[in-house]
Amino acid sequence: MIIDFHCHIGKGIRKSLKPGDLIKKMDDCGVDKAVVCPVEEGITVYNAEANQYILDAVNEFPDRLVGFGSFNPWFGQQALDMAGRFLGEGLRGMKFHPNLQGFMINDEIVYPLMEIAGEHHAPVYTHCGTPAYSLPFQILDLAGRFSDVPIIMGHMGFNYEYMADTIKVSGMADNLFLETSLTASALALFDDFLKMAVGLDSGKVLFGSDSPESDMAIELDKLRSLDISDEDMDKISGRNAEQLLGEV
Amino acid sequence: MIFDAHTHWDFQHERNEEGIRYAKSLGVEKIIAFGPGFGPNSHNSRQPNEDLATFAEKYPGFMYPVATVSPAMGAQAVEDLRWAITEKHMVGLKLAPGAQAFRLAGDDAMAVLEEAQSLGIPVFVCASTSSHSTPSSASLVARNLPRLKLVLTHAGSANYWADAIRAAKRCDNITLLSCGNPLAGMRRMVKELGAERVIFGSDFPCAYPHAINYELAKVNSLDISEAERERILCKNIAELINVEV
């Protein structure tokens, strides 16, 4: 079972991906399931329309897609109502992109949404590795306040500056997880860092491609090029995600 | 031909030969080589530069060594750079402001960069560490030194690649080296700047040959002509260091 834990679908100003095209790419790459969330302005402004697009896609491909919604906390009560509704109707988690949406991930403005995530047993995926909005120790702060909510740190820190800290904090809270897409540093460092993460706990690492930001095949090849055990590869490729989503 | 414009070497490493064989097996025929002499303590730049130049002599026509100096050393850094280029025939300057703890747009760096401009060599600089060096500070340098050939390694990396594209649009003397940024970033830099402003590099240390596969896959996935791909993979860097390919 291969699960891609991080894909975007929808039509954005700069990037777009239709559900059917994602499914075709998954078929080409041998990916069984993908977690999908909105794209660009769907994350920031047009949450209702973007989340409905995700829900429709999940209903069209229920065995292949798992939907995460975006609820910009700056919309206040409107965001809370929307989160409750979409999580009740079939979306399985939340996606935050603090530097796009304009808040620090551990800001109090996020807390009510985290409470709703907890009520719905919904994992929260957040971009990780961009100052000053979504740095690993800020996420650790949030994780400590909402220990019942699984939080996935996107891109494992994103850049080499933050990858070591991201992996370090993943070992400091049971509810923190790492996702592998982009990790835009030298692959050698990715290799080092991933082994560091696996050494801490291979059960915390989730494969993701960030399609269409990156290419699913290239991201899979990146993962497969690493010298780790079959057992760990199996867990990272899908079993960890299966377990995490199965708990939803 | 593939000319890898971003590789790092520890010339004591036991797997160097294996790494070179692997690179060549993928079609890499030339490489730009950076040494291990980074970090705030690398104030003695002559020895590491000499070691790298000597190491590169074993691979004539394949390995082109690039010097580094520590700008915080002031006049000594300028002198060391001139020595590395004129005496040791190194082909450029590599700066890592974050690791070397200096500000790219600071006075110390300016003295070294002015010397690089006079020498006509490209400067490979990391411009993705918030407090030391960003594409915006690089564009200030590029505007102040309009004949300086500035190559932004990692093209702004994860957080600054869009800013790197803007900097390159503002300054004709900025070129972007594509390793270490997302595929979407590379697609946009080629679309907005053209293939002649983008350079392939792998950031490949000898022990991790798969880095080349990953970065090559990015270039090969681009929807561009073969002539454009050739510019990215080879011709742009060759022109910057005046090597015929």
Contacts between the chains, C-beta under 8 A, distances in Angstrom:
chain1	res1	chain2	res2	distance
A	14	B	188	7.8
A	15	B	184	6.6
A	129	B	158	6.6
A	129	B	159	7.4
A	130	B	158	7.8
A	130	B	159	5.3
A	131	B	130	5.7
A	131	B	159	7.5
A	155	B	158	7.4
A	158	B	158	4.5
A	158	B	159	7.0
A	159	B	128	7.0
A	159	B	157	5.4
A	159	B	158	4.0
A	159	B	159	5.9
A	160	B	157	7.8
A	160	B	180	7.8
A	161	B	98	7.6
A	161	B	128	8.0
A	161	B	129	6.6
A	182	B	158	6.6
A	182	B	182	5.1
A	184	B	154	7.7
A	184	B	157	5.7
A	184	B	158	3.6
A	184	B	180	5.5
A	184	B	181	5.3
A	184	B	182	5.4
A	184	B	185	7.9
A	185	B	157	7.2
A	185	B	158	7.5
A	185	B	180	5.4
A	185	B	203	7.9
A	186	B	179	7.0
A	186	B	180	5.9
A	186	B	203	3.8
A	186	B	204	7.8
A	186	B	205	7.5
A	186	B	208	7.7
A	186	B	211	6.0
A	187	B	203	7.5
A	187	B	208	6.3
A	187	B	210	5.9
A	187	B	211	3.9
A	187	B	214	4.7
A	187	B	215	7.6
A	188	B	203	7.2
A	188	B	204	7.4
A	188	B	205	5.1
A	188	B	207	7.1
A	188	B	208	3.6
A	188	B	211	5.5
A	191	B	208	5.8
A	191	B	210	7.5
A	210	B	182	7.5
A	212	B	184	7.4
A	213	B	182	5.7
A	213	B	183	7.1
A	213	B	184	4.5
A	214	B	182	5.8
A	214	B	183	4.6
A	214	B	184	6.8
A	215	B	183	5.6
A	215	B	217	7.7
A	215	B	218	8.0
A	215	B	221	5.7
A	217	B	217	7.9
A	218	B	183	6.6
A	218	B	214	6.9
A	218	B	217	4.8
A	218	B	218	6.7
A	218	B	221	6.6
A	221	B	213	6.9
A	221	B	214	7.1
A	221	B	217	6.5
A	222	B	214	5.4
A	225	B	210	3.9
A	225	B	213	6.5
A	225	B	214	7.2
A	226	B	210	7.9
